[in-house]
Amino acid sequence: MSSIAVISAGAMGSAVAKRLVTAGCTVYTNLDGRSEAAHQRARDAGMVDVSLETLVSKSRWILSIVPPREAFAFAEKIRGVVDRRGESPSNTHPRVFVDCNAVNPESVKRIGGLFKGTSMKFIDAGIVGGPPRPGFDPTFYACSEGEEMLEEFAALSQYGLRVSLLKGDGAGVGDASALKLCESMMKKGSIGLFMTMMLTAHRSSPATANALMKELSMSQPALMGRLIQTVPEGIPKAYRFGYEMEGLGEFVGGGEADIFKGFARVFERVAGSLAGDKADIETLMRGVEKAVELQETSNSKPETKCASLVAGFTGYLLLVSYQGREINGRSQKNDVLRKVCRDAGRYFVTV
């Protein structure tokens, strides 16, 4: 069974560790200087707290899952331990440092460069998705200069990790981080846009902010659902998102980078408010509460229920009228239509 190190015991790291421990792995970590909350998460996940020297000596895989601004410094610490151990670079069973942080491709190449010529090998991995939980697994996109080592990393899927290898024309260190950042443009960029919109509307007046939520509930109901979910989730992570947006700006480059630098300032503002007077936090949460209120009002309207009933009844009639028929002998398509009708009819029964 594999011995794996996961640094650190944040929300993502501890959840990944718990998944590995549940599968029978021994997961080491180092909690020097970490909060009591991190110690508790580590205990809950079944992680074993050891010194960095012990961690390196006992682990085949070292997964770095730290706040992005700490990624390079942590890699330097591991490089220092590797130097003190003095192992041969030609070790037939090398240890592997896997950087899983949301840093830009140039930064991850610098991190990988720390281990060139040492006994420690390197994989660039980007985690797309939230922490593992029952019924959900994020994807570890991974790339490296060594294909054999990548295949070994992919074998960790037997312990509950979902690993997707980035291979093919031009693939190499930096590509997994690039993919992660491109995905973040949509996910975290949209959170930055929501926060900017809400704070700017409130700056005009509370009435403007309320009217904005009302308009969006009518014209953009799907976006409202995302706002309700992601803005509260993004508030405690704003301190980290700001740094990630800076990295995105460096990655994108040119004038387009200003978009993400602007979002970085917004996240810094929100993080400062969370640690300070909470005024912006209250503004954002009032906006979310208003959005929830409007969504609930919309869902309770008679016309909404009526629309669901009509859709279900239409499906039910289709099912009844379709029984036993064939259309030009195309049975495969008929089976698909039959399933659609059956599902729609089943929905009608439950309305």
C-alpha positions, -999 to +999 in steps of 0.1 A: +000+000+000+013+035-009+028+059+016+019+094+005+025+129+019-001+156+016+008+192+026-011+208+040-043+200+059-065+227+045-100+220+031-087+204-001-056+187+014-074+171+043-103+159+020-078+143-004-059+127+025-092+113+039-100+097+005-065+081+004-066+069+041-101+054+035-086+034+006-059+021+030-030+044+023-008+059+050-008+097+046+019+118+062+018+156+067+037+183+086+018+207+108+046+229+120+032+264+124-003+254+114-035+264+132-055+243+157-081+240+130-056+224+106-045+200+133-081+190+138-087+185+101-056+163+100-068+142+129-102+138+113-087+127+080-064+102+097-032+120+086+001+113+105+020+144+116+058+140+112+088+161+106+097+171+070+127+148+072+106+118+082+079+128+056+104+128+028+121+095+039+088+076+042+068+090+012+070+080-025+046+108-035+046+143-019+014+162-029+018+200-024-016+214-018-009+248-002-021+284-006-005+294-040+017+321-025+033+294-003+040+269-031+075+279-040+087+283-004+074+249+005+091+233-025+124+250-014+120+233+020+116+199+004+146+206-018+166+214+014+157+181+029+166+163-003+200+179-003+207+169+033+198+133+026+223+132-003+205+105-023+218+096-058+199+112-087+199+078-103+178+062-076+157+035-093+127+042-071+127+080-069+104+101-048+081+124-066+071+160-057+037+168-072+028+204-073-010+207-072-013+244-066-031+271-086+001+289-098+009+301-133+029+279-157+061+300-153+059+296-115+054+258-117+084+255-140+105+274-114+092+249-088+101+220-110+135+235-117+143+232-080+145+194-083+165+191-115+196+170-109+183+157-076+168+123-065+134+140-064+113+139-096+086+163-104+050+163-117+029+194-125-008+187-114-038+209-115-068+201-094-101+210-111-131+209-088-138+213-051-126+189-023-136+152-026-168+143-009-193+114-012-204+112-048-179+137-061-142+136-071-121+165-084-098+157-113-060+158-110-047+168-144-011+158-145+019+163-168+056+157-166+087+151-187+087+114-178+058+093-192+065+063-171+063+083-139+030+098-151+016+063-156+026+055-120+009+086-108-023+076-127-022+043-107-032+063-076-067+062-090-070+028-073-069+047-040-098+070-049-081+099-068-094+108-103-063+113-124-062+125-160-029+126-178-020+154-202+000+138-229+005+144-266+019+170-289+038+197-270+026+185-236+050+192-207+054+208-173+032+239-171+003+225-191-016+212-161-013+245-143-023+263-175-055+241-177-063+248-141-059+286-146-080+286-177-108+268-158-104+293-130-110+322-155-146+310-157-152+298-122-134+323-100-136+351-125-173+348-124-173+351-086-151+382-090-176+396-115-206+389-092-189+406-063-178+436-084-214+440-097-230+437-062-206+461-045-208+487-073-246+486-074-248+491-036-223+520-039-249+538-060-277+530-034-292+500-016-323+506-038-301+501-069-287+468-055-322+455-047-335+465-082-305+447-098-312+415-080-349+417-090-339+423-127-314+394-127-340+371-111-362+377-141-337+380-170-309+357-157-323+331-133-295+305-140-269+331-132-287+340-100-285+304-089-248+304-094-245+338-076-264+324-046-240+294-044-206+308-052-205+343-036-209+329+000-183+302-008-159+328-023-159+352+007-137+331+031-114+322+001-110+357-012-075+360+004-064+331-018-083+341-049-066+374-050-032+358-054-046+334-080-060+363-101-026+379-101-012+347-114-039+346-141-030+381-151+007+371-155-004+340-175-027+359-199-004+389-204-010+420-224-039+444-219-062+415-212-044+408-179-060+440-165-093+421-162-078+396-137-057+422-119-090+441-113-105+409-099-075+405-076-082+440-062-118+431-056-108+398-037-083+417-017-110+442-007-134+414+003-106+397+023-098+430+040-134+435+049-137+400+063-108+407+086-119+442+094-152+461+096-173+434+076-191+462+057-186+448+023-193+413+036-227+425+049-234+441+015-226+409-004-247+387+020-276+410+018-275+407-019-274+370-017-303+369+008-323+391-016-315+368-045-327+338-024-359+356-015-366+364-051-358+329-063-382+314-037-409+339-047-405+330-083-406+292-076-438+296-056-458+314-083-488+296-097-477+300-133-444+282-125-462+252-111-486+254-140-458+253-165-444+222-148-478+205-148-483+213-185-449+199-194-455+168-174-490+163-189-477+167-224-451+140-217-477+117-203-499+121-234-469+114-256-463+082-236-499+070-239-502+078-276-468+063-284-473+028-270-467+000-295-459+023-325-430+023-349-417+052-370-403+040-403-388+009-386-361+029-369-362+011-336-331+026-321-344+061-324-378+049-313-362+035-281-347+069-273-380+087-279-398+060-258-374+067-229-379+104-232-417+100-231-416+075-203-394+099-182-417+128-189-447+108-180-431+096-148-425+133-140-462+141-145-472+114-120-450+130-093-462+166-099 
